[in-house]
Amino acid sequence: MEYFAVHYIYVDDPDLIARHRPDHRAFLSGLTDRGLVAGGAYPEATPPSALLVFKAENAEAVAKLLAGDPFRANGVLKDTRIVRWTPVIGIFAD
């Protein structure tokens, strides 16, 4: 298993984001037993964005897990980037 950083870039529509945030967070909470180890928004980022950290076999597995995210289904995501991440220091390091 490897770590993957998922960078979500949101559309610049605070009302749309707020409207779908509860379902998005509920969806992500359901992934904590399927590889999601951390997640949260960048509070002062422009454009609005967030980081998710997964432990998974590969990037395709992460993409498959996120396919049902309500943010995706409701047009909140402008871009998604999944990158393999190798932590060498801190709580995620082996």
All heavy atoms as an XYZ file, in Angstrom:
730
protein
N       0.840     -1.181      0.000
C       0.000      0.000      0.000
C       0.886      1.246      0.000
O       1.910      1.293      0.656
C      -0.894      0.021      1.231
C      -1.884     -1.105      1.283
S      -3.230     -0.792      0.170
C      -4.583     -0.903      1.272
N       0.417      2.251     -0.708
C       1.131      3.514     -0.800
C       0.184      4.654     -0.430
O      -1.032      4.474     -0.406
C       1.647      3.724     -2.221
C       2.617      2.647     -2.667
C       3.162      2.942     -4.040
O       4.121      3.736     -4.108
O       2.634      2.404     -5.015
N       0.766      5.820     -0.173
C      -0.042      7.001      0.101
C      -0.277      7.777     -1.187
O       0.594      7.818     -2.064
C       0.645      7.920      1.110
C       0.576      7.419      2.525
C       1.677      6.831      3.129
C      -0.599      7.543      3.267
C       1.618      6.382      4.440
C      -0.667      7.091      4.577
C       0.439      6.516      5.148
O       0.376      6.068      6.439
N      -1.436      8.414     -1.248
C      -1.790      9.267     -2.373
C      -2.394     10.554     -1.847
O      -3.255     10.523     -0.969
C      -2.782      8.560     -3.309
C      -2.162      7.406     -4.023
C      -2.134      6.151     -3.440
C      -1.560      7.583     -5.257
C      -1.521      5.082     -4.073
C      -0.940      6.522     -5.899
C      -0.920      5.266     -5.313
N      -1.918     11.677     -2.379
C      -2.479     12.985     -2.064
C      -3.471     13.327     -3.164
O      -3.148     13.231     -4.354
C      -1.378     14.034     -1.999
N      -4.665     13.697     -2.761
C      -5.695     14.105     -3.706
C      -5.934     15.592     -3.500
O      -6.265     16.027     -2.400
C      -7.012     13.325     -3.484
C      -8.075     13.795     -4.469
C      -6.780     11.824     -3.592
N      -5.730     16.346     -4.562
C      -5.942     17.796     -4.520
C      -7.243     18.091     -5.247
O      -7.365     17.815     -6.442
C      -4.777     18.534     -5.175
C      -3.476     18.239     -4.523
N      -3.004     18.958     -3.449
C      -2.550     17.284     -4.763
C      -1.846     18.465     -3.064
N      -1.551     17.448     -3.843
N      -8.205     18.604     -4.504
C      -9.481     19.035     -5.070
C      -9.420     20.549     -5.273
O      -9.080     21.282     -4.346
C     -10.622     18.764     -4.086
C     -11.316     17.426     -4.178
C     -10.971     16.456     -5.093
C     -12.362     17.145     -3.315
C     -11.639     15.252     -5.151
C     -13.049     15.943     -3.357
C     -12.680     14.990     -4.286
O     -13.361     13.801     -4.336
N      -9.759     21.000     -6.466
C      -9.939     22.417     -6.738
C     -11.429     22.607     -6.999
O     -12.007     21.931     -7.854
C      -9.133     22.882     -7.976
C      -7.665     22.501     -7.847
C      -9.318     24.386     -8.198
C      -6.928     23.173     -6.719
N     -12.046     23.507     -6.247
C     -13.488     23.742     -6.358
C     -13.786     24.881     -7.317
O     -12.949     25.758     -7.539
C     -14.093     24.110     -4.994
C     -13.815     23.137     -3.883
C     -13.572     23.593     -2.601
C     -13.801     21.767     -4.097
C     -13.333     22.717     -1.550
C     -13.556     20.888     -3.057
C     -13.318     21.369     -1.792
O     -13.079     20.499     -0.772
N     -14.987     24.897     -7.840
C     -15.459     26.057     -8.584
C     -15.573     27.223     -7.600
O     -15.701     27.011     -6.395
C     -16.820     25.787     -9.274
C     -16.688     24.671    -10.310
C     -17.898     25.454     -8.261
N     -15.515     28.422     -8.116
C     -15.576     29.598     -7.243
C     -17.032     30.004     -7.038
O     -17.505     31.011     -7.564
C     -14.766     30.742     -7.842
C     -14.528     31.856     -6.843
O     -14.830     31.664     -5.648
O     -14.039     32.918     -7.257
N     -17.741     29.161     -6.274
C     -19.164     29.382     -5.999
C     -19.439     28.940     -4.564
O     -19.821     27.792     -4.319
C     -20.014     28.594     -6.993
C     -21.503     28.870     -6.863
O     -21.947     29.360     -5.798
O     -22.235     28.578     -7.830
N     -19.221     29.826     -3.589
C     -19.373     29.462     -2.180
C     -20.739     28.874     -1.834
O     -20.832     27.967     -1.007
C     -19.140     30.770     -1.434
C     -18.322     31.602     -2.363
C     -18.777     31.222     -3.745
N     -21.799     29.364     -2.477
C     -23.138     28.834     -2.186
C     -23.272     27.390     -2.649
O     -23.843     26.559     -1.942
C     -24.220     29.703     -2.839
C     -24.309     31.088     -2.213
O     -23.945     31.228     -1.025
O     -24.730     32.020     -2.919
N     -22.762     27.084     -3.834
C     -22.803     25.710     -4.346
C     -22.005     24.782     -3.445
O     -22.459     23.683     -3.100
C     -22.264     25.667     -5.779
C     -22.263     24.295     -6.454
C     -23.696     23.814     -6.704
C     -21.473     24.340     -7.752
N     -20.818     25.213     -3.044
C     -19.975     24.408     -2.154
C     -20.701     24.157     -0.839
O     -20.786     23.012     -0.376
C     -18.620     25.113     -1.912
C     -17.813     25.189     -3.213
C     -17.821     24.380     -0.827
C     -16.611     26.125     -3.136
N     -21.243     25.204     -0.238
C     -21.931     25.071      1.056
C     -23.150     24.166      0.955
O     -23.427     23.382      1.865
C     -22.338     26.450      1.572
N     -23.869     24.259     -0.146
C     -25.084     23.463     -0.325
C     -24.778     21.954     -0.340
O     -25.542     21.152      0.189
C     -25.791     23.886     -1.619
C     -27.110     23.193     -1.852
C     -27.961     23.818     -2.956
N     -27.262     24.079     -4.206
C     -26.973     25.296     -4.681
N     -27.280     26.384     -4.007
N     -26.346     25.443     -5.834
N     -23.644     21.574     -0.915
C     -23.331     20.150     -1.060
C     -22.305     19.634     -0.047
O     -22.024     18.439     -0.005
C     -22.875     19.863     -2.491
C     -23.951     20.149     -3.488
N     -25.077     19.356     -3.599
C     -24.108     21.161     -4.372
C     -25.866     19.861     -4.530
N     -25.306     20.953     -5.010
N     -21.775     20.539      0.789
C     -20.747     20.143      1.767
C     -21.222     19.040      2.732
O     -20.474     18.090      2.988
C     -20.251     21.350      2.548
C     -19.126     20.988      3.518
C     -18.595     22.202      4.249
N     -17.870     23.055      3.331
C     -18.146     24.346      3.117
N     -19.130     24.935      3.773
N     -17.429     25.044      2.274
N     -22.434     19.110      3.301
C     -22.832     18.035      4.233
C     -22.821     16.641      3.595
O     -22.319     15.689      4.201
C     -24.247     18.450      4.663
C     -24.273     19.935      4.496
C     -23.435     20.199      3.271
N     -23.328     16.527      2.370
C     -23.319     15.223      1.699
C     -21.898     14.799      1.343
O     -21.552     13.621      1.436
C     -24.184     15.265      0.439
C     -25.667     15.364      0.757
O     -26.071     15.003      1.888
O     -26.425     15.816     -0.129
N     -21.080     15.754      0.935
C     -19.678     15.481      0.615
C     -18.946     14.943      1.849
O     -18.262     13.921      1.779
C     -19.032     16.778      0.110
C     -17.551     16.800      0.100
N     -16.788     16.074     -0.784
C     -16.668     17.505      0.871
C     -15.504     16.317     -0.558
N     -15.406     17.176      0.441
N     -19.127     15.605      2.981
C     -18.445     15.165      4.205
C     -18.955     13.811      4.680
O     -18.178     12.974      5.154
C     -18.590     16.212      5.299
C     -17.720     17.424      5.035
C     -17.751     18.396      6.169
N     -16.817     19.501      5.928
C     -16.787     20.593      6.652
N     -17.602     20.740      7.685
N     -15.926     21.546      6.368
N     -20.239     13.577      4.545
C     -20.791     12.262      4.910
C     -20.206     11.181      4.014
O     -19.841     10.094      4.486
C     -22.313     12.280      4.818
N     -20.098     11.464      2.732
C     -19.504     10.519      1.786
C     -18.062     10.202      2.176
O     -17.663      9.034      2.250
C     -19.566     11.096      0.361
C     -18.807     10.292     -0.650
C     -19.367      9.151     -1.209
C     -17.540     10.674     -1.053
C     -18.655      8.403     -2.139
C     -16.825      9.941     -1.980
C     -17.394      8.794     -2.531
N     -17.268     11.254      2.436
C     -15.868     11.037      2.805
C     -15.744     10.294      4.118
O     -14.856      9.435      4.271
C     -15.119     12.367      2.877
C     -14.905     13.090      1.550
C     -14.170     14.404      1.795
C     -14.164     12.225      0.550
N     -16.613     10.568      5.069
C     -16.583      9.847      6.352
C     -16.754      8.348      6.129
O     -16.176      7.544      6.857
C     -17.665     10.366      7.286
O     -17.363     11.684      7.691
N     -17.511      7.992      5.126
C     -17.703      6.582      4.791
C     -16.485      5.936      4.159
O     -16.451      4.714      3.981
N     -15.486      6.731      3.806
C     -14.272      6.182      3.190
C     -13.131      5.988      4.186
O     -12.076      5.494      3.822
C     -13.799      7.095      2.053
C     -14.743      7.261      0.867
C     -14.124      8.193     -0.171
C     -15.094      5.918      0.250
N     -13.345      6.348      5.452
C     -12.252      6.238      6.415
C     -11.851      4.799      6.687
O     -10.716      4.543      7.068
C     -12.589      6.944      7.747
O     -13.777      6.390      8.290
C     -12.752      8.441      7.537
N     -12.748      3.869      6.463
C     -12.388      2.457      6.624
C     -11.989      1.831      5.284
O     -11.771      0.630      5.203
C     -13.525      1.669      7.276
C     -14.782      1.645      6.448
O     -14.920      2.459      5.508
O     -15.661      0.817      6.737
N     -11.866      2.668      4.243
C     -11.498      2.186      2.910
C     -10.249      2.882      2.380
O     -10.000      2.864      1.179
C     -12.675      2.366      1.961
C     -13.898      1.579      2.447
C     -15.093      1.781      1.583
N     -14.849      1.208      0.260
C     -15.568      1.514     -0.812
N     -16.562      2.370     -0.729
N     -15.303      0.962     -1.968
N      -9.505      3.524      3.286
C      -8.231      4.097      2.873
C      -8.054      5.581      3.096
O      -6.923      6.092      3.025
N      -9.122      6.338      3.343
C      -8.969      7.771      3.608
C      -8.394      7.948      5.005
O      -8.990      7.515      5.985
C     -10.313      8.493      3.484
C     -10.299      9.989      3.782
C      -9.385     10.737      2.813
C     -11.705     10.554      3.730
N      -7.226      8.580      5.098
C      -6.581      8.750      6.400
C      -6.604     10.189      6.900
O      -6.410     10.432      8.090
C      -5.135      8.210      6.405
C      -5.126      6.709      6.185
C      -4.275      8.900      5.365
N      -6.831     11.158      6.013
C      -6.910     12.559      6.423
C      -7.553     13.370      5.306
O      -7.479     12.996      4.140
C      -5.523     13.116      6.735
N      -8.165     14.466      5.690
C      -8.747     15.339      4.687
C      -9.145     16.663      5.285
O      -9.444     16.749      6.471
N      -9.142     17.681      4.457
C      -9.577     18.991      4.905
C      -9.324     20.051      3.862
O      -8.525     19.864      2.941
N     -10.030     21.165      4.039
C      -9.927     22.279      3.104
C      -8.711     23.141      3.411
O      -8.233     23.183      4.542
C     -11.198     23.130      3.186
N      -8.237     23.824      2.382
C      -7.257     24.893      2.552
C      -8.086     26.148      2.806
O      -8.695     26.686      1.874
C      -6.404     25.066      1.294
C      -5.575     23.857      0.911
C      -5.774     23.211     -0.311
C      -4.578     23.387      1.745
C      -4.996     22.126     -0.680
C      -3.793     22.296      1.384
C      -4.005     21.672      0.162
O      -3.241     20.602     -0.193
N      -8.165     26.630      4.039
C      -9.147     27.655      4.391
C      -8.980     29.004      3.703
O      -9.947     29.736      3.555
C      -9.015     27.792      5.905
C      -7.675     27.265      6.226
C      -7.357     26.235      5.187
N      -7.782     29.351      3.285
C      -7.573     30.665      2.685
C      -7.121     30.583      1.233
O      -6.631     31.561      0.669
C      -6.572     31.450      3.522
C      -7.089     31.686      4.937
C      -6.062     32.304      5.852
O      -4.968     32.682      5.400
O      -6.363     32.405      7.058
N      -7.283     29.425      0.616
C      -6.800     29.230     -0.750
C      -7.714     29.878     -1.779
O      -8.923     29.931     -1.616
C      -6.686     27.740     -1.041
N      -7.080     30.366     -2.825
C      -7.805     30.877     -3.981
C      -7.208     30.205     -5.204
O      -6.011     30.343     -5.438
C      -7.646     32.407     -4.093
O      -8.122     32.997     -2.887
C      -8.418     32.945     -5.258
N      -7.971     29.445     -5.955
C      -9.380     29.138     -5.761
C      -9.575     28.206     -4.572
O      -8.617     27.584     -4.100
C      -9.781     28.455     -7.078
C      -8.533     27.816     -7.570
C      -7.415     28.739     -7.133
N     -10.826     28.071     -4.107
C     -11.101     27.173     -2.986
C     -10.614     25.756     -3.324
O     -10.785     25.293     -4.459
C     -12.613     27.207     -2.837
C     -13.109     28.296     -3.715
C     -12.029     28.665     -4.659
N     -10.009     25.096     -2.349
C      -9.440     23.774     -2.606
C      -9.276     22.989     -1.316
O      -9.479     23.524     -0.227
C      -8.094     23.926     -3.329
O      -7.262     24.821     -2.655
N      -8.912     21.707     -1.472
C      -8.768     20.820     -0.318
C      -7.764     19.728     -0.618
O      -7.406     19.482     -1.777
C     -10.119     20.204      0.042
N      -7.349     19.054      0.439
C      -6.422     17.935      0.348
C      -7.038     16.718      1.030
O      -7.574     16.818      2.135
C      -5.099     18.281      1.049
C      -4.099     17.145      1.214
C      -3.537     16.709     -0.138
C      -2.976     17.566      2.153
N      -6.946     15.579      0.367
C      -7.318     14.286      0.945
C      -6.080     13.401      0.875
O      -5.343     13.454     -0.118
C      -8.444     13.626      0.158
C      -9.719     14.432     -0.043
C     -10.641     13.721     -1.027
C     -10.412     14.652      1.283
N      -5.851     12.592      1.890
C      -4.733     11.647      1.881
C      -5.302     10.245      2.011
O      -6.059      9.961      2.950
C      -3.729     11.938      3.019
C      -2.612     10.902      3.015
C      -3.163     13.352      2.893
N      -4.939      9.397      1.067
C      -5.399      8.008      1.039
C      -4.232      7.057      1.138
O      -3.124      7.362      0.689
C      -6.109      7.701     -0.290
C      -7.518      8.172     -0.360
C      -7.807      9.466     -0.745
C      -8.568      7.318     -0.054
C      -9.117      9.919     -0.820
C      -9.877      7.757     -0.132
C     -10.156      9.060     -0.519
N      -4.502      5.883      1.659
C      -3.578      4.762      1.586
C      -4.272      3.742      0.684
O      -5.385      3.293      0.986
C      -3.289      4.183      2.967
C      -2.086      3.278      2.986
C      -1.579      3.053      4.394
C      -0.228      2.378      4.302
N       0.349      2.193      5.621
N      -3.623      3.410     -0.446
C      -4.276      2.558     -1.435
C      -3.232      1.827     -2.281
O      -2.038      2.124     -2.206
C      -5.174      3.399     -2.336
N      -3.710      0.912     -3.093
C      -2.834      0.148     -3.989
C      -2.280      1.012     -5.116
O      -1.134      0.873     -5.517
C      -3.586     -1.048     -4.582
C      -3.937     -2.129     -3.572
C      -2.710     -2.831     -3.028
O      -1.724     -3.013     -3.767
O      -2.740     -3.210     -1.842
N      -3.143      1.897     -5.666
C      -2.725      2.732     -6.789
C      -3.695      3.906     -6.948
O      -4.740      3.958     -6.298
C      -2.639      1.907     -8.085
C      -3.907      1.135     -8.357
O      -5.008      1.689     -8.340
N      -3.777     -0.157     -8.624
N      -3.329      4.828     -7.829
C      -4.143      6.023     -8.049
C      -5.512      5.671     -8.623
O      -6.502      6.338     -8.319
C      -3.413      6.990     -8.977
N      -5.574      4.644     -9.424
C      -6.851      4.239    -10.013
C      -7.837      3.791     -8.933
O      -9.028      4.073     -9.024
C      -6.643      3.124    -11.043
C      -5.898      3.562    -12.285
C      -4.376      3.674    -12.091
O      -3.819      3.112    -11.106
O      -3.753      4.360    -12.913
N      -7.335      3.124     -7.915
C      -8.198      2.693     -6.809
C      -8.754      3.905     -6.061
O      -9.920      3.920     -5.662
C      -7.431      1.778     -5.856
N      -7.929      4.929     -5.893
C      -8.376      6.155     -5.227
C      -9.443      6.838     -6.077
O     -10.493      7.248     -5.576
C      -7.196      7.105     -4.954
C      -7.686      8.423     -4.381
C      -6.183      6.456     -4.009
N      -9.192      6.945     -7.374
C     -10.154      7.581     -8.274
C     -11.493      6.853     -8.241
O     -12.563      7.485     -8.232
C      -9.610      7.620     -9.691
N     -11.443      5.539     -8.177
C     -12.675      4.740     -8.126
C     -13.439      5.021     -6.828
O     -14.667      5.151     -6.842
C     -12.334      3.258     -8.239
C     -13.519      2.357     -8.374
C     -13.091      0.919     -8.621
C     -14.306      0.028     -8.712
N     -13.938     -1.371     -8.962
N     -12.721      5.129     -5.705
C     -13.375      5.439     -4.432
C     -14.062      6.792     -4.467
O     -15.135      6.974     -3.889
C     -12.351      5.419     -3.291
C     -11.847      4.062     -2.832
C     -10.695      4.245     -1.834
C     -12.965      3.257     -2.207
N     -13.453      7.751     -5.152
C     -13.977      9.113     -5.171
C     -15.025      9.361     -6.252
O     -15.626     10.432     -6.290
C     -12.817     10.102     -5.341
C     -11.866     10.179     -4.149
C     -10.661     11.042     -4.486
C     -12.592     10.700     -2.919
N     -15.259      8.393     -7.098
C     -16.191      8.578     -8.216
C     -17.593      8.977     -7.760
O     -18.288      9.723     -8.448
C     -16.249      7.315     -9.064
N     -18.012      8.520     -6.596
C     -19.350      8.817     -6.105
C     -19.456     10.043     -5.222
O     -20.500     10.283     -4.611
N     -18.401     10.853     -5.143
C     -18.418     12.036     -4.286
C     -19.503     13.010     -4.751
O     -19.544     13.389     -5.923
C     -17.054     12.718     -4.334
C     -16.898     13.822     -3.310
O     -17.915     14.393     -2.859
O     -15.743     14.128     -2.963
N     -20.401     13.422     -3.854
C     -21.434     14.387     -4.223
C     -20.873     15.696     -4.791
O     -21.539     16.340     -5.601
C     -22.183     14.633     -2.906
C     -21.988     13.375     -2.143
C     -20.592     12.917     -2.487
N     -19.673     16.078     -4.395
C     -19.070     17.267     -4.996
C     -18.858     17.062     -6.492
O     -19.020     17.976     -7.281
C     -17.745     17.616     -4.312
C     -17.863     18.572     -3.159
C     -19.081     18.937     -2.603
C     -16.724     19.119     -2.605
C     -19.171     19.827     -1.541
C     -16.787     20.018     -1.552
C     -18.009     20.375     -1.017
N     -18.482     15.857     -6.892
C     -18.286     15.552     -8.313
C     -19.632     15.565     -9.033
O     -19.791     16.184    -10.084
C     -17.601     14.197     -8.476
C     -17.353     13.794     -9.926
C     -16.541     12.516    -10.039
N     -15.322     12.537     -9.257
C     -14.218     13.230     -9.539
N     -14.185     13.982    -10.605
N     -13.158     13.185     -8.774
N     -20.606     14.884     -8.469
C     -21.918     14.747     -9.109
C     -22.642     16.074     -9.254
O     -23.460     16.235    -10.164
C     -22.775     13.765     -8.313
N     -22.337     17.041     -8.383
C     -23.059     18.314     -8.379
C     -22.255     19.485     -8.917
O     -22.619     20.644     -8.703
C     -23.562     18.607     -6.958
C     -24.648     17.637     -6.557
O     -25.750     17.701     -7.076
N     -24.325     16.715     -5.667
N     -21.160     19.200     -9.615
C     -20.409     20.246    -10.294
C     -19.597     21.165     -9.412
O     -19.265     22.276     -9.819
N     -19.247     20.705     -8.213
C     -18.448     21.529     -7.299
C     -16.960     21.455     -7.649
O     -16.229     22.414     -7.439
C     -18.681     21.102     -5.827
C     -17.769     21.856     -4.879
C     -20.145     21.297     -5.448
N     -16.522     20.348     -8.221
C     -15.105     20.163     -8.500
C     -14.734     20.725     -9.871
O     -15.289     20.332    -10.896
C     -14.737     18.682     -8.446
C     -14.936     18.010     -7.090
C     -14.595     16.535     -7.177
C     -14.107     18.686     -6.021
N     -13.764     21.620     -9.858
C     -13.223     22.165    -11.099
C     -12.101     21.268    -11.612
O     -11.918     21.099    -12.813
C     -12.704     23.575    -10.832
C     -12.153     24.288    -12.013
C     -11.757     25.697    -11.609
C     -11.190     26.462    -12.775
N     -10.835     27.832    -12.352
N     -11.336     20.683    -10.670
C     -10.217     19.817    -11.044
C      -9.889     18.886     -9.885
O     -10.095     19.238     -8.716
C      -8.987     20.661    -11.381
C      -7.868     19.855    -12.022
O      -8.158     18.857    -12.727
O      -6.699     20.212    -11.814
N      -9.402     17.711    -10.213
C      -8.945     16.740     -9.220
C      -7.592     16.212     -9.682
O      -7.429     15.837    -10.845
C      -9.927     15.558     -9.099
O     -11.210     16.056     -8.729
C      -9.456     14.553     -8.057
N      -6.657     16.182     -8.763
C      -5.320     15.660     -9.068
C      -4.961     14.626     -8.014
O      -5.034     14.915     -6.814
C      -4.321     16.812     -9.063
C      -2.944     16.433     -9.472
C      -2.100     17.686     -9.675
N      -0.705     17.293     -9.645
C       0.221     17.862     -8.914
N      -0.085     18.891     -8.148
N       1.462     17.445     -8.944
N      -4.592     13.435     -8.458
C      -4.199     12.350     -7.553
C      -2.721     12.070     -7.797
O      -2.322     11.745     -8.918
C      -5.041     11.081     -7.792
C      -6.526     11.395     -7.602
C      -4.583      9.950     -6.861
C      -7.454     10.259     -8.011
N      -1.914     12.191     -6.728
C      -0.470     12.054     -6.847
C       0.037     11.087     -5.784
O      -0.324     11.213     -4.604
C       0.222     13.434     -6.648
C       1.715     13.324     -6.813
C      -0.364     14.470     -7.587
N       0.882     10.146     -6.190
C       1.517      9.257     -5.204
C       2.408     10.106     -4.320
O       3.103     11.009     -4.777
C       2.339      8.186     -5.907
C       2.838      7.107     -4.951
C       3.399      5.915     -5.696
N       4.506      6.247     -6.552
C       5.785      6.260     -6.180
N       6.121      5.943     -4.938
N       6.722      6.583     -7.027
N       2.359      9.830     -3.018
C       3.079     10.634     -2.036
C       3.909      9.717     -1.162
O       3.418      8.685     -0.676
C       2.062     11.418     -1.208
C       2.629     12.274     -0.125
C       3.590     13.228     -0.249
C       2.254     12.271      1.249
N       3.831     13.832      0.963
C       3.012     13.263      1.898
C       1.333     11.539      1.996
C       2.907     13.522      3.257
C       1.219     11.802      3.344
C       1.998     12.784      3.962
N       5.160     10.071     -0.934
C       6.059      9.277     -0.107
C       6.471     10.090      1.112
O       7.412     10.883      1.051
C       7.311      8.864     -0.902
O       6.901      8.172     -2.073
C       8.204      7.956     -0.070
N       5.761      9.929      2.231
C       6.159     10.646      3.447
C       7.434     10.059      4.037
O       7.577      8.835      4.104
C       4.956     10.453      4.382
C       4.282      9.216      3.897
C       4.569      9.109      2.426
N       8.350     10.920      4.423
C       9.617     10.450      5.006
C       9.798     10.929      6.436
O      10.672     10.434      7.140
C      10.830     10.869      4.146
C      10.777     10.181      2.785
C      10.900     12.376      3.974
N       8.974     11.874      6.867
C       9.066     12.408      8.227
C       7.645     12.558      8.764
O       6.733     12.954      8.040
C       9.753     13.790      8.245
C      11.182     13.672      7.735
C       9.723     14.409      9.646
C      11.853     15.006      7.496
N       7.451     12.232     10.034
C       6.168     12.470     10.669
C       5.298     11.238     10.803
O       5.751     10.108     10.601
N       4.045     11.458     11.141
C       3.154     10.362     11.510
C       2.827      9.421     10.354
O       2.451      8.278     10.594
C       1.848     10.875     12.151
C       1.067     11.733     11.174
C       2.144     11.639     13.428
C      -0.339     12.093     11.653
N       2.967      9.873      9.117
C       2.679      9.000      7.989
C       3.902      8.217      7.506
O       3.788      7.326      6.674
C       2.114      9.805      6.804
C       0.778     10.434      7.105
C       0.670     11.805      7.225
C      -0.356      9.663      7.245
C      -0.564     12.396      7.486
C      -1.582     10.244      7.518
C      -1.685     11.623      7.640
N       5.077      8.570      7.980
C       6.313      7.913      7.546
C       6.398      6.506      8.127
O       5.988      6.258      9.252
C       7.519      8.728      7.979
N       6.934      5.609      7.340
C       7.129      4.210      7.808
C       8.386      4.081      8.623
O       9.334      4.734      8.489
C       7.209      3.257      6.609
C       5.856      3.111      5.933
O       4.821      3.262      6.608
O       5.854      2.853      4.720
